[in-house]
Structures are given as C-alpha cells and as structure tokens.
Amino acid sequence: MNKCSFCGKTNKETSLLIEGETGFICKTCTELAYAMVEQENKKMPKFDPGPITRFKPAEIKKFLDQYVIGQEDAKKYISVAVYNHYKRLNQVSFVEDVEIEKSNIILVGETGTGKTLLARTIARMLNVPFTIVDATILTEAGYVGEDIESLLTRLLQVADYNVDAAEKGIVFIDEIDKIARKSDNPSLTRDVSGEGVQQGLLKLLEGAIVNVPPQGGRKHPDQPTIPINTKDILFICGGAFDGIEKKIASRLNTRVVGYYASREKEKIDKDNLLQYIAPQDLKAFGLIPEIIGRLPILTYLNPLDRPTLRRILTEPKNSIVKQYQKLFQMDNIKLAIDKDVYEYIVDKAIEFKLGARGLRSICETIMIDDMFDLPGKNISELNISLDYAKRKIEKTNIVLLKAS
C-alpha cells in the first residue's frame, strides 16, 4: 500500500497522494512544505534601491577617476546623465511642472578604451539595479536568438524581482553597433538581427509597459509575464563603430568649400576623428534615425595613447599589475616587476593594437608559466625582469595577434 514518505499516511487516509521517483507526498505535507518555503522567502533580504540622489556629478566622476584613466569627457557626460536621471525620478508631479525627458546615452569608442569598464564602475558605485547586456544576441521576436525583452529580464533578476526597483534601474547595452542596418538597399531577406532589433528597442528606450517573462527565454501565450514600465529606466549604449571614422572624415571634408576649407582642415585632428562624431555619422553607419533620437546624449572615448596605457597598467585601484600581485599574494608569493618591463608591455600593446585588453594578454603570456609552476612550491618572491619578459613573449605565438 502506498503511503506518504513524510508523515506515513496511506492513500486511504489522505485525499491526495503525489507520486515521485522514489516516494510519495500527501496533500497535507505539500501544503506544509509550501508554507515553510513562503516563510523562508520572506526572511530573505530584498533589493533596496536606497536613496536616489545620493551622489553629485563631481562625486560620481571622482569615483570613476579611481578606476578609469583618462576619458574625461565621457566620464563627465555619464556623471551628469546619471545624476539628472535620478533627479528626474524625484519629480513627484507632472501636472503643473516641467516634464523632464530621459537622458539615454550612447558611447562611441575603439575596442579596449573603457566603455564597459565605465559601465561596471558606475554599477559598483550606485545602489540601483544595473545590468550589462550584449546586443549581438538579440533578434526580432519569433527568430532564433533572444527577444528584446530579455534585457529587462536580467534587470528584473538583478533587482530580486522587485519591479519598483527595476523600473528605476540602469541598463548598459554593449555592442550596439553590431545591430546597425546591414544595407540601405531593400532585400528579400529580413534583417532580423540588425534593423529589426533597432525597431524593437524603440519602445524600450522611450518608455512603454512591456510584458517580461520572469525566467527569460522566449515568450509564449500560456507563460506568466511581469509588466515593467521602462519610462524611468536609464539606457546607456556602447559600441566600437569600427570604420565610422570614414563617415566622419567624409562629412568634415564636404562641410565647407573654398578658402576656409583648407584652414578648417588644418585644425582637424586626423588621429582622433571620433571627437567630431555627430548623430548624422551614426545614421550613415546604419542606426535608424528613430533610435538615434532616443539616445540624445552622444559622447566618445579617446583612443589610448602610450602615456595612458602606461598609467592603466599600474595606477587604477584594480589595475592589471595589482590584480596579478594579489593573485600571487594568495599563494604567499610577493610579485615584483622591473619598471622597464612596464614600458616593454606598453610597447607591445601599441604594436598589437589591442587597447587596454592587450595589456592583460601580454601580462598573462609573461606570467603563465610561473602561475602554473609556482603554487605549492617553497618560493616567497618572484621578480620579472626585462630579459625574462622578452623571452616569454618571443617563445609564444602571440605575434599572431599582431594587426595586419
């Protein structure tokens, strides 16, 4: 005779006996277990967004300065936009007052210049729900890939499913340039991961009530959803926009004609054309005008020159060198690196044109053998000399990363 594995009641003594793989549970024990789970959930700490206007723009930028070297303009734009966003949220009534629009941001910069680092650092400082999502995985609804609503699913998960907190959060959409329109010419095939995604993002960026599946995945008619209003969610978009310099150069060369044209060309810094970026350049690259209009704040990140790369290597709170020193310290090994090694690492990063990420790749190549061999050995100090670093670089195939 079947009986409950918890209380021992038989199927004659209870109105419902649920069968599992190796046992049974009765209706009474099921209800008791459910009540216990609900009680435990109430004890769990919920996400608390805390005070909204906690930091002033100068304070936000000062915090960013500890982790991000250079990029003064980008840090200033982000600091002001985030501060104004939460001032906007404090606006109680729109009946007799001026309604403040959202200040969504788009960051343009070469790979490895710090777009994602800026976003992660902001998240570290602000006590608000924050998530970083990748635009390359998004497709139109009904196609293979993730729906647009998956951006909000991740924000909801970060907010511990606190809808009120999620509706005041920040979403960083990385690789926004990868959803650029593939061609200006009409095609027989749908651009489901390009213009189609841009069209889907319009309602999220401007503000709309979106039904979000709480566990993610593709929506279907019988699936429960959670309505989220995006009008108070700040969106920060970032992308490398590889090749947009040609669009900028073309626009600058055709803006004026005659005698003043040559004078203006002399003032243009051809090594950093991104500083002249304008919305029309984004349109020429492949972003639709509607989405550009919903990203009113456009700023850029400077390419990393040699002094900046040298500072990135050692100065920030979480600099690459400090990270490796901490890793070796956890094995009771003191890591020391000669100063001329720093210069060599920077030279190689410039040679390979990999930006700040190249610094990490080169350091990893130099130290990989030591990180493999030394743990567990009776060694308390490790010194990296220039000759040692050169030997490690020369014996690897990192030269294959060198830009053509």
N, C-alpha and C positions, 0 to 999 in steps of 0.2 A: 504494500500500500504506500502511495506517495505521501510524503509529509514535508513540511517547511523545514529547511536546513537551519533556521534561526530559532524559532520558538517550538518546533516539533509538532505543530498542529497537522492533522491529516486532512486530506481533501474532503472528508465528510464534515470536519469541524470548521471549515472556512468556506466562504462563498467563492473565493478566487485563489488559485494556486498557480503561480507563474513558473514555468519550467525553464531552467538554464542548461548550460552544457553539462554541469556535474551535480546539479541540485535543484531545489525549488525554493520559492519565497512566497509567503501568503500575502493577502491584501493588507492585513494589519501591520506587518513588518515593513511592507513597501511604504505605507503612509508614514510610519515612524521614521524610516530612513530619510524620506523626503523632508520631513520637518527638521531633522538634525542637520541636513545639508543647508537648508534655508537659514537656520540659526547660525551656522558657521560662516555663511556668506555675509551675514550682517556684521560679523566681527571683523571681516577683512577691511583694511584701510581703503577708502575710495579716493580717487584722484581729486585733489583740492587745488583749483587754479590759483588760489591766494589773491593778494592784492594785484589789481590790473596795472595801474600806472606806478610801478614800483621803481623803475629806473628812468632817469632823464637821458636824452640823447648823448650828452657828453659822457655819462657814466657807462652807457652801452658801448660807445666807441673805445673808452678806456679799457674795458674788459676785453674787447676784440683785439686791442693792441697787444695784449699779453700772449695771444695765440697766433695772430695773423700778422706777418711782417709786410709793411708797405700797404698798397691798395687803399690809400687814404680816401679817395673819392667814393669808392664802393662802400667802405665802412661807414662813411658819413651818410650816404643815401639810405643804407639799411637801418642805421640807428634812428634816423628821423622817421622813416616809414613805419618802423615797429612802434615807436613812441606815439606817433599820430594815430596808428591803428587802435591802440588801447585807450587813447583819449576819446576816439570816436565811440568806442564801446561804452564809455561812461556817460555818453549823451543820453539822457533819460527820455526826453520827449522830442518828437519831430514836428509837433503841431504848430508851435509858434517860433521855432528856432530854425537855424540854417541846417540843412541836412548835409552831413559830411560823407563824401563818397569814399569807397575803399581805395587804398594806395597799393595795389598789387605791383610787384617789382619784377623786372627781367634783367638778369646779369649776363653780360656777354664777355667772354674771355677765353684765351687759349687753354688747352688742357694743362693741368698742373699748376694753374695760377691761384687756386684757392677758393673757387666758387662753393664747392661742397664743404670745405673747411669753415667758411664763413657761416654757412647754414648750421653746421654741427655746433659751432661755438655759440651762436645765438641760442640754440636749444639748451645748451649747458647752463646758460645764464637765466633764461626766463622760466618761470614756474607755470608754464602753459603747455597744453598738449601740442606736440611737434612731431612731424614725421617727414621723412625724406623718401620720395618715390621716384621711380625711373620711368620716363615717358616712352622708352623704347618697347616696353612690354604691352602697351595699350593698343587696342584695336576697336573698331566700331562694334556695337552690340550685335551679337549673332555670329561673329567670326572668331577663329582661333586666336587666343590671347586673352588679356584681362579687359574687363569693361572699365569705362571711365570711373564708375562708382567705387572701384577698388581703392582709389585714392582716399576716399572718405572712410572706407572700412578700416584702413590702417590707422587713420587718425582716431577713429572711434575705439579701436583696440588700445591705443596708447592712453586714451582718456579713461580706461577701465569701464567703457560703455556708459560713461556719464555724458549724456547728449548735450546738456547745457555747457559743460566744459569743452567738449569737442567743437561746438559751434562758435567758440572764441579762440580756436587754435590757429596754428600756422602750418601750412603745407609747402614743402620745398619740392618742386618738380624739376628733377635733373634731366639733362639731355633733351631739353625742349626743342633743340634744333633738329633732332632726329625725326620729328614729326612734320617737318617742312613739306610743303607741296612738292611732289616729285617732278611735275612738269606743268607748264602753263597751257599745254595743248590738251584738249579733251581726249580721253582714252576709252576704249571699250571695256577695260577692267577698272574696278573701283579702287581708289586709293585709300584702303581701309585702315592703314597704319600711319597715314600722313594727314591729308586734309580732312579725312573722316574723323580722326581723333580731335583735330582742332575744332571742328564743328561741335563735337560732343563736349568739349571743355568750356564752351562759351557760357552755358547756363551756370556752371560751377563757379567760374571766375567772377561773373557779375553778381550772382546771388539768386538762388532758387531753392525750393524744397525738393530734395532728392531722396528717393527711397533706396536705402542702402542695405544689402544683405549683411547681417552682423558677423557671419563667419567667413565672408568673402566668397569667391567663386562666382559662377555665372548665375544670373537671376532666372527663376522660372516661376510660373503662375502660383504654385502652391507654397512657395518659400516665404517665410515671415521676413518682413523688412522693417527697418527703423527709419522714419523720416528725419532728415537733417536739413536745417536751413543754412545755406552757405553764405548768406549776405554779410556775416561778421567773421568769416574765415579769411585770413590773410594768405595770399598765394605769392610765393617767391619762385620764379623760374630761372633756370640757369642753363647755359649751353655754350659750346665752343664756337659754333657757327664757322666751321672751317671753310675758308675761301671767301668769307664775306668782305675781306679787305679789298678784293677786286671790285665788288659792288661800291664800296666807299670811294675807292680811287676813281672809278668811272664817274661817280656823281660829283666829286670835287673838281675833276678836270673839265666838266661841262657846265659848272655852275656860273662861271663868268667868262667873258671873252674880251679880247682886246688887250690894251696896255696893262690893265690891272691884273689880268690873268697871271702873267709871269711873276708879278710882285707877290700875289697871294700864294702861288706855288712854292715860293721860297720859304714861306712861313710854315708850310705843312711838314710835319714830322713823318717822313715816309717809313720809319722803323716802327711806328706805333699808330697805325691808321685807325685802330679801334676807338681812340679817344674822340674821333669825329663822327662816331656812329649816330644815326638818326633813324626814326621809325621807317622812313622810306627804304632804307637799306634792308631792314627786316622783311619788308614786303617783297623786295627784289629777291631776297634769299628764298622765300617760299612760305612765310607766315601770312595768313589771310588778314585783311585789314580789320575784321571784327575782333580778332584775338589780340591784335596789337593795341587796339583801342581800349581793351580791358586790362592791359598791362601798362598803365600810364607812366610809370617811373622806369626809365631806361638808363642804365649805367654800365660801365665797362670795368674790366680788370686789366691792369697793365701787364705786359709780358715781363717775365722775371729776368732782370739783368744779373751780372756777376755779383755785385755787392749784395743784392737782395738774396740771392741763393746762398751766399756765404752766411748771412745773418739767419736765414731759415734753418740752416744746418745746426746752429748751436743756441740761438737766443730765445725762442719761444719757450713757454712753460713745458710744453710737450714736444720739444724739438727732437729730431731724429737721433742725435747723439745721446741726449738724455734718456731716450727710450732704450737704447742699447746698453747704456750704463746701468739702467735699472734691471734689465734682463740678466746681465752678468752678476749684478749685485745679489740677485735672488739665488744664485749659485755660490755666493760668498767669494766672488771674483771681482777685483777692482779693475775697471777698464780705463786705460789711459791712451789717448790718441795724440800723436805729434801734430803741431799746428800746420806743418807743411802738407800733412795728409788731407786736412780740410780743403786746402787750396787745390790739391790734386782731384779730390772728389767733385768740387765745383767745376773744374775744367772739363772733366769727363761728362758731367751733366749737361753742360753747354754744348759739348761736342755731339752728344747723342740726341739733343733737343727733346728731352723728356720732361722738362719742367721740374717742379719740386718732387714729383714722384720718382724722377730719375735719381735723385739723391738717395732715396731709400733703396732702390735697386742696386746701386753701386755699393752702398754700405753693406747690404746683405751679401753681395758677392765677395767682398773683402773678408767678412767675418763668418761666413757659413761654416767653414772647416773648424774654426775654433768653437762655434756654438754646438757643433756635433761632437767634437773630441773632448772638450774640457770638463763638461759636467760630470761629476763623480770622481775626478782626479784631484790630487792634493796640490792644487795651484791656486794661489791667492791673488795674483796680479797678472794682467795681460797688457802689453804695450804694443800698439800698432804703429810701426814706423813707415816712412815713405817707401823704402825699398820693398818692405813686406807687402804694402798695398799694391804697388805696381806689379809684383809677381803674381798676386792673386787675380788681378784684372787681366793680365796678359795671358794667363793659362786657361781662362774661361772663354766661352763663346759669346760673351756679352757684346762683342763687336758686331754681332749680327743685328743688334738693336739699333745700330748707328743709322741715322736717317740718310736716305739716298739723296 
